[in-house]
Amino acid sequence: VQFVESGGGLVQPGGSLRLSCVAPEGALTAYTLAWYRQSPGKQREFVAEIKSDGPRTYADFVKGRFLVSRDRAKSTLYLQMNDLKPEDTAVYYCNGVYVDNKGYSSTYWGKGTQVTVSS
């Protein structure tokens, strides 16, 4: 099971980026998909998620600036990031959690994509 992120890069404060995560076929309707990030010296933290049936949740520090979405036809998860701040600098990871009909969960991670916000 592979999740592959792309779209990171260097952007100035106030700028925008859109991250993409190509997920395995069927994952968008069967998994809870999420974005996490990790800055140097800090623990990985939750950014946003979208459940298989659609509800979205965001960390307080990105509310109103980031939008998580998905394209089932492309099996791709997105994170639109607007009004970026230097403190958004981190490696961003795609995460997928699958729970089977017995309640057992499996968690998968991509390798991450670097986002750097700097002037």
Backbone atoms as SQL, in Angstrom:
CREATE TABLE atoms (id INTEGER PRIMARY KEY, chain TEXT, resi INTEGER, resn TEXT, atom TEXT, x REAL, y REAL, z REAL);
INSERT INTO atoms VALUES
  (1, 'A', 1, 'VAL', 'N', 0.863, -1.179, 0.000),
  (2, 'A', 1, 'VAL', 'CA', 0.000, 0.000, 0.000),
  (3, 'A', 1, 'VAL', 'C', 0.895, 1.223, 0.000),
  (4, 'A', 2, 'GLN', 'N', 0.776, 2.043, -1.032),
  (5, 'A', 2, 'GLN', 'CA', 1.639, 3.215, -1.171),
  (6, 'A', 2, 'GLN', 'C', 0.839, 4.492, -1.243),
  (7, 'A', 3, 'PHE', 'N', 1.340, 5.484, -0.522),
  (8, 'A', 3, 'PHE', 'CA', 0.827, 6.839, -0.621),
  (9, 'A', 3, 'PHE', 'C', 1.997, 7.710, -1.048),
  (10, 'A', 4, 'VAL', 'N', 1.825, 8.475, -2.109),
  (11, 'A', 4, 'VAL', 'CA', 2.938, 9.240, -2.672),
  (12, 'A', 4, 'VAL', 'C', 2.572, 10.714, -2.732),
  (13, 'A', 5, 'GLU', 'N', 3.301, 11.511, -1.940),
  (14, 'A', 5, 'GLU', 'CA', 3.046, 12.951, -1.893),
  (15, 'A', 5, 'GLU', 'C', 3.869, 13.696, -2.948),
  (16, 'A', 6, 'SER', 'N', 3.365, 14.850, -3.319),
  (17, 'A', 6, 'SER', 'CA', 4.099, 15.770, -4.186),
  (18, 'A', 6, 'SER', 'C', 3.544, 17.172, -3.985),
  (19, 'A', 7, 'GLY', 'N', 4.244, 18.147, -4.554),
  (20, 'A', 7, 'GLY', 'CA', 3.733, 19.516, -4.530),
  (21, 'A', 7, 'GLY', 'C', 4.420, 20.448, -3.565),
  (22, 'A', 8, 'GLY', 'N', 5.323, 19.925, -2.755),
  (23, 'A', 8, 'GLY', 'CA', 6.025, 20.795, -1.826),
  (24, 'A', 8, 'GLY', 'C', 6.999, 21.708, -2.550),
  (25, 'A', 9, 'GLY', 'N', 7.554, 22.642, -1.798),
  (26, 'A', 9, 'GLY', 'CA', 8.508, 23.559, -2.398),
  (27, 'A', 9, 'GLY', 'C', 8.746, 24.757, -1.516),
  (28, 'A', 10, 'LEU', 'N', 9.401, 25.754, -2.089),
  (29, 'A', 10, 'LEU', 'CA', 9.702, 26.998, -1.380),
  (30, 'A', 10, 'LEU', 'C', 8.684, 28.060, -1.797),
  (31, 'A', 11, 'VAL', 'N', 8.099, 28.713, -0.824),
  (32, 'A', 11, 'VAL', 'CA', 7.097, 29.744, -1.100),
  (33, 'A', 11, 'VAL', 'C', 7.296, 30.896, -0.120),
  (34, 'A', 12, 'GLN', 'N', 6.965, 32.088, -0.545),
  (35, 'A', 12, 'GLN', 'CA', 7.081, 33.253, 0.329),
  (36, 'A', 12, 'GLN', 'C', 5.910, 33.317, 1.301),
  (37, 'A', 13, 'PRO', 'N', 6.117, 33.960, 2.439),
  (38, 'A', 13, 'PRO', 'CA', 4.987, 34.152, 3.371),
  (39, 'A', 13, 'PRO', 'C', 3.808, 34.806, 2.665),
  (40, 'A', 14, 'GLY', 'N', 2.621, 34.301, 2.968),
  (41, 'A', 14, 'GLY', 'CA', 1.415, 34.782, 2.309),
  (42, 'A', 14, 'GLY', 'C', 1.071, 34.044, 1.032),
  (43, 'A', 15, 'GLY', 'N', 1.990, 33.210, 0.565),
  (44, 'A', 15, 'GLY', 'CA', 1.769, 32.473, -0.669),
  (45, 'A', 15, 'GLY', 'C', 0.939, 31.216, -0.473),
  (46, 'A', 16, 'SER', 'N', 0.780, 30.466, -1.567),
  (47, 'A', 16, 'SER', 'CA', -0.047, 29.262, -1.565),
  (48, 'A', 16, 'SER', 'C', 0.695, 28.101, -2.206),
  (49, 'A', 17, 'LEU', 'N', 0.325, 26.916, -1.777),
  (50, 'A', 17, 'LEU', 'CA', 0.800, 25.677, -2.385),
  (51, 'A', 17, 'LEU', 'C', -0.333, 24.674, -2.336),
  (52, 'A', 18, 'ARG', 'N', -0.325, 23.746, -3.272),
  (53, 'A', 18, 'ARG', 'CA', -1.257, 22.629, -3.205),
  (54, 'A', 18, 'ARG', 'C', -0.472, 21.324, -3.199),
  (55, 'A', 19, 'LEU', 'N', -0.631, 20.575, -2.134),
  (56, 'A', 19, 'LEU', 'CA', -0.007, 19.266, -2.028),
  (57, 'A', 19, 'LEU', 'C', -0.948, 18.211, -2.574),
  (58, 'A', 20, 'SER', 'N', -0.354, 17.182, -3.155),
  (59, 'A', 20, 'SER', 'CA', -1.118, 16.054, -3.666),
  (60, 'A', 20, 'SER', 'C', -0.604, 14.764, -3.042),
  (61, 'A', 21, 'CYS', 'N', -1.504, 13.808, -2.908),
  (62, 'A', 21, 'CYS', 'CA', -1.129, 12.487, -2.410),
  (63, 'A', 21, 'CYS', 'C', -1.884, 11.457, -3.237),
  (64, 'A', 22, 'VAL', 'N', -1.158, 10.714, -4.043),
  (65, 'A', 22, 'VAL', 'CA', -1.786, 9.644, -4.817),
  (66, 'A', 22, 'VAL', 'C', -1.925, 8.437, -3.918),
  (67, 'A', 23, 'ALA', 'N', -3.152, 7.971, -3.784),
  (68, 'A', 23, 'ALA', 'CA', -3.465, 6.860, -2.881),
  (69, 'A', 23, 'ALA', 'C', -3.790, 5.612, -3.687),
  (70, 'A', 24, 'PRO', 'N', -3.731, 4.461, -3.038),
  (71, 'A', 24, 'PRO', 'CA', -4.105, 3.222, -3.741),
  (72, 'A', 24, 'PRO', 'C', -5.554, 3.291, -4.224),
  (73, 'A', 25, 'GLU', 'N', -5.827, 2.618, -5.318),
  (74, 'A', 25, 'GLU', 'CA', -7.186, 2.606, -5.863),
  (75, 'A', 25, 'GLU', 'C', -8.159, 2.115, -4.794),
  (76, 'A', 26, 'GLY', 'N', -9.237, 2.855, -4.619),
  (77, 'A', 26, 'GLY', 'CA', -10.241, 2.485, -3.633),
  (78, 'A', 26, 'GLY', 'C', -10.036, 3.091, -2.264),
  (79, 'A', 27, 'ALA', 'N', -8.856, 3.654, -2.025),
  (80, 'A', 27, 'ALA', 'CA', -8.560, 4.163, -0.686),
  (81, 'A', 27, 'ALA', 'C', -9.435, 5.359, -0.323),
  (82, 'A', 28, 'LEU', 'N', -9.785, 6.157, -1.314),
  (83, 'A', 28, 'LEU', 'CA', -10.530, 7.373, -0.996),
  (84, 'A', 28, 'LEU', 'C', -11.917, 7.076, -0.445),
  (85, 'A', 29, 'THR', 'N', -12.447, 5.918, -0.753),
  (86, 'A', 29, 'THR', 'CA', -13.778, 5.588, -0.252),
  (87, 'A', 29, 'THR', 'C', -13.732, 4.601, 0.902),
  (88, 'A', 30, 'ALA', 'N', -12.555, 4.083, 1.207),
  (89, 'A', 30, 'ALA', 'CA', -12.458, 3.075, 2.260),
  (90, 'A', 30, 'ALA', 'C', -11.618, 3.519, 3.452),
  (91, 'A', 31, 'TYR', 'N', -10.781, 4.547, 3.268),
  (92, 'A', 31, 'TYR', 'CA', -9.853, 4.974, 4.307),
  (93, 'A', 31, 'TYR', 'C', -10.244, 6.344, 4.834),
  (94, 'A', 32, 'THR', 'N', -9.850, 6.612, 6.072),
  (95, 'A', 32, 'THR', 'CA', -9.744, 7.994, 6.527),
  (96, 'A', 32, 'THR', 'C', -8.370, 8.482, 6.078),
  (97, 'A', 33, 'LEU', 'N', -8.359, 9.574, 5.355),
  (98, 'A', 33, 'LEU', 'CA', -7.124, 10.122, 4.813),
  (99, 'A', 33, 'LEU', 'C', -6.795, 11.430, 5.497),
  (100, 'A', 34, 'ALA', 'N', -5.532, 11.623, 5.767),
  (101, 'A', 34, 'ALA', 'CA', -5.148, 12.796, 6.550),
  (102, 'A', 34, 'ALA', 'C', -3.797, 13.337, 6.100),
  (103, 'A', 35, 'TRP', 'N', -3.551, 14.576, 6.497),
  (104, 'A', 35, 'TRP', 'CA', -2.249, 15.209, 6.348),
  (105, 'A', 35, 'TRP', 'C', -1.696, 15.483, 7.743),
  (106, 'A', 36, 'TYR', 'N', -0.424, 15.165, 7.905),
  (107, 'A', 36, 'TYR', 'CA', 0.326, 15.493, 9.108),
  (108, 'A', 36, 'TYR', 'C', 1.562, 16.270, 8.675),
  (109, 'A', 37, 'ARG', 'N', 2.207, 16.900, 9.641),
  (110, 'A', 37, 'ARG', 'CA', 3.458, 17.593, 9.317),
  (111, 'A', 37, 'ARG', 'C', 4.431, 17.466, 10.478),
  (112, 'A', 38, 'GLN', 'N', 5.704, 17.605, 10.144),
  (113, 'A', 38, 'GLN', 'CA', 6.747, 17.522, 11.160),
  (114, 'A', 38, 'GLN', 'C', 7.830, 18.536, 10.856),
  (115, 'A', 39, 'SER', 'N', 8.065, 19.401, 11.832),
  (116, 'A', 39, 'SER', 'CA', 9.136, 20.394, 11.731),
  (117, 'A', 39, 'SER', 'C', 10.359, 19.873, 12.463),
  (118, 'A', 40, 'PRO', 'N', 11.545, 20.362, 12.114),
  (119, 'A', 40, 'PRO', 'CA', 12.753, 19.897, 12.803),
  (120, 'A', 40, 'PRO', 'C', 12.652, 20.079, 14.308),
  (121, 'A', 41, 'GLY', 'N', 12.956, 19.033, 15.041),
  (122, 'A', 41, 'GLY', 'CA', 12.946, 19.100, 16.485),
  (123, 'A', 41, 'GLY', 'C', 11.573, 18.991, 17.116),
  (124, 'A', 42, 'LYS', 'N', 10.550, 18.805, 16.299),
  (125, 'A', 42, 'LYS', 'CA', 9.184, 18.710, 16.826),
  (126, 'A', 42, 'LYS', 'C', 8.564, 17.369, 16.468),
  (127, 'A', 43, 'GLN', 'N', 7.529, 17.006, 17.224),
  (128, 'A', 43, 'GLN', 'CA', 6.800, 15.787, 16.908),
  (129, 'A', 43, 'GLN', 'C', 5.897, 16.002, 15.708),
  (130, 'A', 44, 'ARG', 'N', 5.601, 14.904, 15.057),
  (131, 'A', 44, 'ARG', 'CA', 4.664, 14.975, 13.944),
  (132, 'A', 44, 'ARG', 'C', 3.300, 15.386, 14.484),
  (133, 'A', 45, 'GLU', 'N', 2.640, 16.311, 13.766),
  (134, 'A', 45, 'GLU', 'CA', 1.351, 16.799, 14.247),
  (135, 'A', 45, 'GLU', 'C', 0.285, 16.710, 13.162),
  (136, 'A', 46, 'PHE', 'N', -0.943, 16.561, 13.615),
  (137, 'A', 46, 'PHE', 'CA', -2.088, 16.461, 12.735),
  (138, 'A', 46, 'PHE', 'C', -2.378, 17.806, 12.091),
  (139, 'A', 47, 'VAL', 'N', -2.716, 17.772, 10.800),
  (140, 'A', 47, 'VAL', 'CA', -3.072, 18.990, 10.078),
  (141, 'A', 47, 'VAL', 'C', -4.550, 18.972, 9.672),
  (142, 'A', 48, 'ALA', 'N', -4.959, 17.930, 8.960),
  (143, 'A', 48, 'ALA', 'CA', -6.334, 17.870, 8.460),
  (144, 'A', 48, 'ALA', 'C', -6.647, 16.450, 8.045),
  (145, 'A', 49, 'GLU', 'N', -7.930, 16.094, 8.068),
  (146, 'A', 49, 'GLU', 'CA', -8.332, 14.778, 7.605),
  (147, 'A', 49, 'GLU', 'C', -9.681, 14.855, 6.908),
  (148, 'A', 50, 'ILE', 'N', -9.930, 13.837, 6.088),
  (149, 'A', 50, 'ILE', 'CA', -11.231, 13.675, 5.462),
  (150, 'A', 50, 'ILE', 'C', -11.602, 12.200, 5.588),
  (151, 'A', 51, 'LYS', 'N', -12.747, 11.952, 6.183),
  (152, 'A', 51, 'LYS', 'CA', -13.173, 10.580, 6.393),
  (153, 'A', 51, 'LYS', 'C', -13.755, 10.012, 5.099),
  (154, 'A', 52, 'SER', 'N', -13.858, 8.695, 5.063),
  (155, 'A', 52, 'SER', 'CA', -14.312, 8.039, 3.844),
  (156, 'A', 52, 'SER', 'C', -15.705, 8.511, 3.425),
  (157, 'A', 53, 'ASP', 'N', -16.546, 8.878, 4.408),
  (158, 'A', 53, 'ASP', 'CA', -17.901, 9.347, 4.076),
  (159, 'A', 53, 'ASP', 'C', -17.974, 10.857, 3.964),
  (160, 'A', 54, 'GLY', 'N', -16.833, 11.546, 4.051),
  (161, 'A', 54, 'GLY', 'CA', -16.794, 12.956, 3.703),
  (162, 'A', 54, 'GLY', 'C', -16.479, 13.994, 4.751),
  (163, 'A', 55, 'PRO', 'N', -16.816, 13.798, 6.046),
  (164, 'A', 55, 'PRO', 'CA', -16.545, 14.850, 7.036),
  (165, 'A', 55, 'PRO', 'C', -15.054, 15.203, 7.109),
  (166, 'A', 56, 'ARG', 'N', -14.805, 16.496, 7.298),
  (167, 'A', 56, 'ARG', 'CA', -13.433, 17.001, 7.354),
  (168, 'A', 56, 'ARG', 'C', -13.163, 17.606, 8.723),
  (169, 'A', 57, 'THR', 'N', -11.932, 17.468, 9.145),
  (170, 'A', 57, 'THR', 'CA', -11.489, 18.036, 10.415),
  (171, 'A', 57, 'THR', 'C', -10.157, 18.721, 10.196),
  (172, 'A', 58, 'TYR', 'N', -9.972, 19.856, 10.873),
  (173, 'A', 58, 'TYR', 'CA', -8.736, 20.619, 10.737),
  (174, 'A', 58, 'TYR', 'C', -8.145, 20.937, 12.101),
  (175, 'A', 59, 'ALA', 'N', -6.818, 21.020, 12.120),
  (176, 'A', 59, 'ALA', 'CA', -6.156, 21.538, 13.307),
  (177, 'A', 59, 'ALA', 'C', -6.479, 23.023, 13.417),
  (178, 'A', 60, 'ASP', 'N', -6.545, 23.529, 14.648),
  (179, 'A', 60, 'ASP', 'CA', -6.916, 24.937, 14.841),
  (180, 'A', 60, 'ASP', 'C', -5.968, 25.889, 14.104),
  (181, 'A', 61, 'PHE', 'N', -4.702, 25.539, 14.034),
  (182, 'A', 61, 'PHE', 'CA', -3.726, 26.470, 13.462),
  (183, 'A', 61, 'PHE', 'C', -3.819, 26.583, 11.938),
  (184, 'A', 62, 'VAL', 'N', -4.653, 25.764, 11.287),
  (185, 'A', 62, 'VAL', 'CA', -4.807, 25.886, 9.833),
  (186, 'A', 62, 'VAL', 'C', -6.231, 26.229, 9.407),
  (187, 'A', 63, 'LYS', 'N', -7.136, 26.307, 10.363),
  (188, 'A', 63, 'LYS', 'CA', -8.524, 26.610, 10.022),
  (189, 'A', 63, 'LYS', 'C', -8.629, 27.950, 9.299),
  (190, 'A', 64, 'GLY', 'N', -9.351, 27.920, 8.190),
  (191, 'A', 64, 'GLY', 'CA', -9.516, 29.122, 7.390),
  (192, 'A', 64, 'GLY', 'C', -8.411, 29.367, 6.382),
  (193, 'A', 65, 'ARG', 'N', -7.324, 28.599, 6.490),
  (194, 'A', 65, 'ARG', 'CA', -6.206, 28.779, 5.551),
  (195, 'A', 65, 'ARG', 'C', -5.998, 27.549, 4.667),
  (196, 'A', 66, 'PHE', 'N', -6.215, 26.366, 5.210),
  (197, 'A', 66, 'PHE', 'CA', -5.979, 25.127, 4.476),
  (198, 'A', 66, 'PHE', 'C', -7.303, 24.453, 4.162),
  (199, 'A', 67, 'LEU', 'N', -7.332, 23.731, 3.043),
  (200, 'A', 67, 'LEU', 'CA', -8.519, 22.981, 2.654),
  (201, 'A', 67, 'LEU', 'C', -8.101, 21.592, 2.187),
  (202, 'A', 68, 'VAL', 'N', -8.674, 20.563, 2.789),
  (203, 'A', 68, 'VAL', 'CA', -8.407, 19.192, 2.365),
  (204, 'A', 68, 'VAL', 'C', -9.535, 18.747, 1.439),
  (205, 'A', 69, 'SER', 'N', -9.151, 18.096, 0.351),
  (206, 'A', 69, 'SER', 'CA', -10.150, 17.628, -0.613),
  (207, 'A', 69, 'SER', 'C', -9.638, 16.349, -1.272),
  (208, 'A', 70, 'ARG', 'N', -10.481, 15.753, -2.075),
  (209, 'A', 70, 'ARG', 'CA', -10.083, 14.513, -2.746),
  (210, 'A', 70, 'ARG', 'C', -10.737, 14.429, -4.110),
  (211, 'A', 71, 'ASP', 'N', -10.108, 13.701, -4.984),
  (212, 'A', 71, 'ASP', 'CA', -10.627, 13.427, -6.321),
  (213, 'A', 71, 'ASP', 'C', -10.637, 11.921, -6.479),
  (214, 'A', 72, 'ARG', 'N', -11.815, 11.341, -6.391),
  (215, 'A', 72, 'ARG', 'CA', -11.913, 9.880, -6.429),
  (216, 'A', 72, 'ARG', 'C', -11.464, 9.332, -7.782),
  (217, 'A', 73, 'ALA', 'N', -11.767, 10.042, -8.844),
  (218, 'A', 73, 'ALA', 'CA', -11.399, 9.567, -10.177),
  (219, 'A', 73, 'ALA', 'C', -9.886, 9.458, -10.330),
  (220, 'A', 74, 'LYS', 'N', -9.176, 10.358, -9.640),
  (221, 'A', 74, 'LYS', 'CA', -7.708, 10.349, -9.719),
  (222, 'A', 74, 'LYS', 'C', -7.083, 9.639, -8.525),
  (223, 'A', 75, 'SER', 'N', -7.918, 9.162, -7.587),
  (224, 'A', 75, 'SER', 'CA', -7.430, 8.518, -6.367),
  (225, 'A', 75, 'SER', 'C', -6.397, 9.403, -5.668),
  (226, 'A', 76, 'THR', 'N', -6.720, 10.668, -5.568),
  (227, 'A', 76, 'THR', 'CA', -5.759, 11.642, -5.051),
  (228, 'A', 76, 'THR', 'C', -6.380, 12.499, -3.959),
  (229, 'A', 77, 'LEU', 'N', -5.598, 12.677, -2.909),
  (230, 'A', 77, 'LEU', 'CA', -5.930, 13.570, -1.800),
  (231, 'A', 77, 'LEU', 'C', -5.155, 14.859, -1.989),
  (232, 'A', 78, 'TYR', 'N', -5.785, 15.987, -1.670),
  (233, 'A', 78, 'TYR', 'CA', -5.133, 17.279, -1.823),
  (234, 'A', 78, 'TYR', 'C', -5.116, 18.046, -0.509),
  (235, 'A', 79, 'LEU', 'N', -4.155, 18.945, -0.403),
  (236, 'A', 79, 'LEU', 'CA', -4.158, 19.921, 0.677),
  (237, 'A', 79, 'LEU', 'C', -3.831, 21.274, 0.052),
  (238, 'A', 80, 'GLN', 'N', -4.840, 22.115, -0.055),
  (239, 'A', 80, 'GLN', 'CA', -4.645, 23.474, -0.547),
  (240, 'A', 80, 'GLN', 'C', -4.249, 24.340, 0.633),
  (241, 'A', 81, 'MET', 'N', -3.088, 24.947, 0.552),
  (242, 'A', 81, 'MET', 'CA', -2.555, 25.738, 1.653),
  (243, 'A', 81, 'MET', 'C', -2.442, 27.192, 1.199),
  (244, 'A', 82, 'ASN', 'N', -3.160, 28.066, 1.869),
  (245, 'A', 82, 'ASN', 'CA', -3.160, 29.493, 1.548),
  (246, 'A', 82, 'ASN', 'C', -2.625, 30.293, 2.728),
  (247, 'A', 83, 'ASP', 'N', -2.223, 31.515, 2.444),
  (248, 'A', 83, 'ASP', 'CA', -1.714, 32.412, 3.481),
  (249, 'A', 83, 'ASP', 'C', -0.652, 31.714, 4.326),
  (250, 'A', 84, 'LEU', 'N', 0.299, 31.120, 3.672),
  (251, 'A', 84, 'LEU', 'CA', 1.323, 30.350, 4.373),
  (252, 'A', 84, 'LEU', 'C', 2.198, 31.246, 5.237),
  (253, 'A', 85, 'LYS', 'N', 2.604, 30.681, 6.371),
  (254, 'A', 85, 'LYS', 'CA', 3.434, 31.389, 7.343),
  (255, 'A', 85, 'LYS', 'C', 4.745, 30.631, 7.532),
  (256, 'A', 86, 'PRO', 'N', 5.780, 31.302, 7.983),
  (257, 'A', 86, 'PRO', 'CA', 7.058, 30.603, 8.213),
  (258, 'A', 86, 'PRO', 'C', 6.896, 29.398, 9.141),
  (259, 'A', 87, 'GLU', 'N', 5.989, 29.479, 10.097),
  (260, 'A', 87, 'GLU', 'CA', 5.798, 28.359, 11.010),
  (261, 'A', 87, 'GLU', 'C', 5.104, 27.163, 10.363),
  (262, 'A', 88, 'ASP', 'N', 4.645, 27.312, 9.129),
  (263, 'A', 88, 'ASP', 'CA', 4.101, 26.169, 8.384),
  (264, 'A', 88, 'ASP', 'C', 5.204, 25.338, 7.742),
  (265, 'A', 89, 'THR', 'N', 6.432, 25.805, 7.831),
  (266, 'A', 89, 'THR', 'CA', 7.562, 25.065, 7.280),
  (267, 'A', 89, 'THR', 'C', 7.675, 23.710, 7.958),
  (268, 'A', 90, 'ALA', 'N', 7.649, 22.651, 7.151),
  (269, 'A', 90, 'ALA', 'CA', 7.675, 21.285, 7.688),
  (270, 'A', 90, 'ALA', 'C', 7.705, 20.296, 6.532),
  (271, 'A', 91, 'VAL', 'N', 7.935, 19.050, 6.893),
  (272, 'A', 91, 'VAL', 'CA', 7.690, 17.960, 5.949),
  (273, 'A', 91, 'VAL', 'C', 6.239, 17.533, 6.155),
  (274, 'A', 92, 'TYR', 'N', 5.495, 17.499, 5.071),
  (275, 'A', 92, 'TYR', 'CA', 4.077, 17.145, 5.128),
  (276, 'A', 92, 'TYR', 'C', 3.899, 15.707, 4.659),
  (277, 'A', 93, 'TYR', 'N', 3.177, 14.953, 5.469),
  (278, 'A', 93, 'TYR', 'CA', 2.973, 13.529, 5.217),
  (279, 'A', 93, 'TYR', 'C', 1.510, 13.209, 4.966),
  (280, 'A', 94, 'CYS', 'N', 1.297, 12.342, 4.026),
  (281, 'A', 94, 'CYS', 'CA', -0.028, 11.789, 3.762),
  (282, 'A', 94, 'CYS', 'C', -0.199, 10.536, 4.621),
  (283, 'A', 95, 'ASN', 'N', -1.382, 10.377, 5.176),
  (284, 'A', 95, 'ASN', 'CA', -1.667, 9.255, 6.083),
  (285, 'A', 95, 'ASN', 'C', -2.985, 8.620, 5.687),
  (286, 'A', 96, 'GLY', 'N', -3.017, 7.302, 5.722),
  (287, 'A', 96, 'GLY', 'CA', -4.254, 6.592, 5.449),
  (288, 'A', 96, 'GLY', 'C', -4.510, 5.550, 6.522),
  (289, 'A', 97, 'VAL', 'N', -5.720, 5.524, 7.027),
  (290, 'A', 97, 'VAL', 'CA', -6.102, 4.550, 8.049),
  (291, 'A', 97, 'VAL', 'C', -7.295, 3.746, 7.534),
  (292, 'A', 98, 'TYR', 'N', -7.132, 2.429, 7.550),
  (293, 'A', 98, 'TYR', 'CA', -8.197, 1.534, 7.121),
  (294, 'A', 98, 'TYR', 'C', -8.633, 0.675, 8.293),
  (295, 'A', 99, 'VAL', 'N', -9.929, 0.608, 8.516),
  (296, 'A', 99, 'VAL', 'CA', -10.478, -0.241, 9.572),
  (297, 'A', 99, 'VAL', 'C', -11.316, -1.329, 8.918),
  (298, 'A', 100, 'ASP', 'N', -10.962, -2.602, 9.178),
  (299, 'A', 100, 'ASP', 'CA', -11.704, -3.683, 8.526),
  (300, 'A', 100, 'ASP', 'C', -12.986, -3.999, 9.281),
  (301, 'A', 101, 'ASN', 'N', -13.741, -4.959, 8.768),
  (302, 'A', 101, 'ASN', 'CA', -15.050, -5.247, 9.360),
  (303, 'A', 101, 'ASN', 'C', -14.965, -5.935, 10.714),
  (304, 'A', 102, 'LYS', 'N', -13.750, -6.257, 11.146),
  (305, 'A', 102, 'LYS', 'CA', -13.559, -6.798, 12.489),
  (306, 'A', 102, 'LYS', 'C', -13.046, -5.738, 13.455),
  (307, 'A', 103, 'GLY', 'N', -12.858, -4.530, 12.944),
  (308, 'A', 103, 'GLY', 'CA', -12.405, -3.436, 13.788),
  (309, 'A', 103, 'GLY', 'C', -10.902, -3.267, 13.866),
  (310, 'A', 104, 'TYR', 'N', -10.172, -4.057, 13.111),
  (311, 'A', 104, 'TYR', 'CA', -8.720, -3.920, 13.114),
  (312, 'A', 104, 'TYR', 'C', -8.319, -2.791, 12.172),
  (313, 'A', 105, 'SER', 'N', -7.396, -1.963, 12.649),
  (314, 'A', 105, 'SER', 'CA', -6.986, -0.817, 11.828),
  (315, 'A', 105, 'SER', 'C', -5.566, -0.995, 11.321),
  (316, 'A', 106, 'SER', 'N', -5.347, -0.458, 10.142),
  (317, 'A', 106, 'SER', 'CA', -4.023, -0.437, 9.532),
  (318, 'A', 106, 'SER', 'C', -3.711, 1.001, 9.142),
  (319, 'A', 107, 'THR', 'N', -2.497, 1.431, 9.429),
  (320, 'A', 107, 'THR', 'CA', -2.099, 2.816, 9.166),
  (321, 'A', 107, 'THR', 'C', -0.937, 2.835, 8.187),
  (322, 'A', 108, 'TYR', 'N', -1.037, 3.721, 7.217),
  (323, 'A', 108, 'TYR', 'CA', -0.012, 3.833, 6.181),
  (324, 'A', 108, 'TYR', 'C', 0.429, 5.289, 6.062),
  (325, 'A', 109, 'TRP', 'N', 1.714, 5.443, 5.742),
  (326, 'A', 109, 'TRP', 'CA', 2.295, 6.776, 5.595),
  (327, 'A', 109, 'TRP', 'C', 3.022, 6.908, 4.265),
  (328, 'A', 110, 'GLY', 'N', 2.955, 8.110, 3.699),
  (329, 'A', 110, 'GLY', 'CA', 3.822, 8.427, 2.591),
  (330, 'A', 110, 'GLY', 'C', 5.188, 8.844, 3.100),
  (331, 'A', 111, 'LYS', 'N', 6.103, 9.156, 2.179),
  (332, 'A', 111, 'LYS', 'CA', 7.458, 9.519, 2.565),
  (333, 'A', 111, 'LYS', 'C', 7.601, 11.007, 2.845),
  (334, 'A', 112, 'GLY', 'N', 6.598, 11.787, 2.508),
  (335, 'A', 112, 'GLY', 'CA', 6.601, 13.204, 2.831),
  (336, 'A', 112, 'GLY', 'C', 7.079, 14.097, 1.704),
  (337, 'A', 113, 'THR', 'N', 6.661, 15.358, 1.803),
  (338, 'A', 113, 'THR', 'CA', 7.101, 16.377, 0.862),
  (339, 'A', 113, 'THR', 'C', 7.426, 17.644, 1.651),
  (340, 'A', 114, 'GLN', 'N', 8.555, 18.259, 1.341),
  (341, 'A', 114, 'GLN', 'CA', 9.035, 19.397, 2.112),
  (342, 'A', 114, 'GLN', 'C', 8.339, 20.690, 1.671),
  (343, 'A', 115, 'VAL', 'N', 7.848, 21.425, 2.650),
  (344, 'A', 115, 'VAL', 'CA', 7.293, 22.757, 2.411),
  (345, 'A', 115, 'VAL', 'C', 8.125, 23.749, 3.206),
  (346, 'A', 116, 'THR', 'N', 8.652, 24.745, 2.522),
  (347, 'A', 116, 'THR', 'CA', 9.454, 25.776, 3.180),
  (348, 'A', 116, 'THR', 'C', 8.847, 27.138, 2.873),
  (349, 'A', 117, 'VAL', 'N', 8.520, 27.851, 3.940),
  (350, 'A', 117, 'VAL', 'CA', 7.934, 29.187, 3.796),
  (351, 'A', 117, 'VAL', 'C', 8.952, 30.199, 4.288),
  (352, 'A', 118, 'SER', 'N', 9.482, 30.955, 3.351),
  (353, 'A', 118, 'SER', 'CA', 10.557, 31.884, 3.691),
  (354, 'A', 118, 'SER', 'C', 10.642, 32.986, 2.653),
  (355, 'A', 119, 'SER', 'N', 11.049, 34.157, 3.117),
  (356, 'A', 119, 'SER', 'CA', 11.272, 35.257, 2.174),
  (357, 'A', 119, 'SER', 'C', 12.735, 35.311, 1.766);
